[in-house]
Amino acid sequence: MSDFQNNNSVAVAARTTANRDAVTLDSYYRWVAEGKVFEAGQSLQSTGLDSQAETALTPDDVKASFALVAPSSSSKIIVPILFKVMFEGDGGAAPDSWLIFTRSSGAMGVSLAVTGTDVNAKNCLYATNPTKAAPQASIVKGVATTFLVTVSALDTANDCVLYHMALMADASCTTAGLGITAKGLYQEYNFIKEGFPRYMTSGAAMIYYVSAASSDAVFHPYIQWAELDPADVL
């Protein structure tokens, strides 16, 4: 396990009380305190992202809407913590969505060459000390974000796993009696709370697909993840 830092940013074996009793923290809170947890999303006045507008869309290599991608040339371990998608409008018909995880590019034998618009990320430690490095993972948004791996290749090589599929009722954002109100439909994936953390390295990705027939659904994403060194998880 990596060293802790005291209030003067000096590495120590562990945090201790005045009586030198070790202070233990949940891993998540320790990662935040060490400046290793990041978040990304949109600002208060940002326009929502458009989904794909197609009938009977199935996930493929060119129609992903959002992704978290581990750096391909770094030893950093990317741990997805929380992913939330908030729908503002459900488009021409019920928006359907899929969330998948892929193996590393080395394990697949091909890189996920991603094109799209990067999302601004912030460190979850809103303080000046300790000094915080910029995130190395890529957060990418955009209609027709390109992943140069076909879904058939992923399926046959067992290179991805479908984590969640949501087939929502039509007019979910506006129809009364569905337990939601306008701009109140959201999907939330709390991976650590669910007990299903994943360590993503070397180009591995979490990919989110969403589509609605005839016209775009509109959504706002939020994501939180940790970037760890190998010593942090040993």
N, C-alpha and C positions, 0 to 999 in steps of 0.2 A: 504494500500500500504506500502511496506517495506521502511525503511529509505534509504536515499541516503548516500553516503560517500563523505567527502571533500577530498582535496588532501593529507591530513594527515591520511586518512583512519578512520576518526572520523565520526560516524553516525550523520547526520543532517536531519532535516525535509524535506529539499529540497535544491537544488543548487540555489544560489542567486548571483546576480550581486553586484557590489560595492554599488549600491543604494538599495540593498536588494530586488530587484525585482526577483520573482521566475523564474528560468530557466527551461522550460519544454522541454523534449526530446521525440521523438518517442520511443515507448516501445523497439523496436529492438535495437536502439542505446544505450539506457540505460542498457539493458541486457548485451551488449558487454562491456560497460564501467565498469560494475560491475563484469565482469569475468564469466558470466553465459552462454556464447555462445561458442560452440565447433564446430570443423570441423574435418573431417576424409576423407582420400582418399589414393592415392598411390603416391609414389615418382616419380621423373622425369624418372628414368630408370627402374621402376617396370614393370614386365610382366603383361599384361592384364589378367583379369579373364576369365575363360572359362564358357560358358553357358552350359545348357543341350543340348545334341545332340540326339533329338528324333523327329520322325514324329508325327504330330498331338498331341503334348503335351498339356494337359490342367493342370492348376495349381493344385497341390495336396500337401500333407503334407511332402514330402521328396525331392522335386525338386526345392526349392527356391534357388536363387542365392545370395541374399543380404538382410539384415534386420537391422532395428533399433528397439531395444526392450527396453521398460521402465523397470527399476529395480522393482523386485517383492516385495522386502522388504524395501521399502523406500517411504517417502511421496513426493519425487521429482515428479514434473510434467514435462514431456518431450514434447517439442513443436517442431515438424519438421519445419524447415525454408526453406531449399533448398535441392533438390536432383537432381543430374545430372548424366547421364550415357552416356559415350562417347565410341562409337563403333570403334574398330580398324579393325575388320574383321567380315563379316556376315555369316561365316560358309558355310555349304553345301547348304543352302537355306535361304530364308528371315527369319531373326530372329523376332519372335513374343514375346511380353512382356506384363506383367500384373503387376499392382501395387495395393495392397490392404491394408486396415487398419483393425485391429482386435480390439475387445473390451478387457478390462482387463481380466486377468486370473480369478479373482474373479467373474466377471460377467458371464464368460463362464463356470465356474465350473471346469476348467482344465488348467494347466500351459502349456505355449509354451516352452517345454524343448528344448533348442537350442544347437546344436552342430555345430562346424565349426571353422574358424580361426578368431580371433579378429583382427580388423583393428586399427592401432595406431591412436589416437585422439589427437588433439591439441586445446588449448584454443585460441579463436579468439582475445583475448586481448594480444597482443605481447608486454608485459611490465612486470616488476617485482612487481609493486604495482597496485592494492591490491594483497594480497596473493590469489592464485587460487587453488581451490580444484580439484582433479581428477574427470573426468566425471563418472557418475554412470550408464548411459545407456550403453547397449551392442551394438556394431557395429560388425556384423558378415558377413563374406563372405565365398564363397566356393561352389563348385558343390555338390549337394545332401546334403545341409544344412538341418538338420532334425527339423521339427516342429511337435510335437506330438499332432496335432489336424487335423483330416481328413477334407478335403474340404467339404464333405457332411455334417459333423457335423456343420461346420461353416455356411453353407448355410441354413440348416433347423432351426438352432437356431438364425438366423440373427446376428451372431457374427462377421461378417466381411462385408466390403463394397468394391466393386470394384471401385477404383478411376480412373484408366486409363487403357486402353488396346490399344496397338499399333501393327498393322499388317503391317509390312513394305514390300516394294517392293523387289523382289529378286535382289541380287547384289547391294544393296543400297550404299554400301561403295565404289564401283568402277565404276558404270555405269554413264556415262555422261548424262546430261540433267535432273538429279533429284535435282539439286540445291545444291549439296554437292560435296566434293572431297574426295579422299582417306583419311581415318582417320578423316573425318569431320562430320560424322553422330552422332548426339547426341539427347538425350531426356532431357528435363529440366522441373522440377516441382518447381515453386516458390510459396510455399503455402501462405506465408503472402502477397505477392504482389497480388496473385489471390483472397485474402480475405477469404481463407478457412483454417485458422489455426486449429490445433487439439491439445487437451490436452490429452496426453497419460500417464496413471499411472498403477502401479501394474501389470506389465507384458504385457500390451497392446503393439502391434507391428505394424510397417510398413514393409511389406514384398514385395520384388521385385522378379518376376520370368522372366526369359528370356530363350528361346529355339530356336534352329535351327536344321532342319532335317539333318541327316547323319554325320555332323561334327560340332564342337563347333563354335559358334560365340565368339568373344573376345571383352571384354569391360573393361573400366576403370570407377569406380564409384567415385563420390564426394558427400558428404553429410554435411549439417550444421544444428545444432539443438540447442535449449536452454534448460537448466535445471533450473527450477524455484521452489521456495518454495510456499506453498499455499498462504502466505501473499503477494506474488508478483502479484497475479491475482485477489485479492479481491478489 
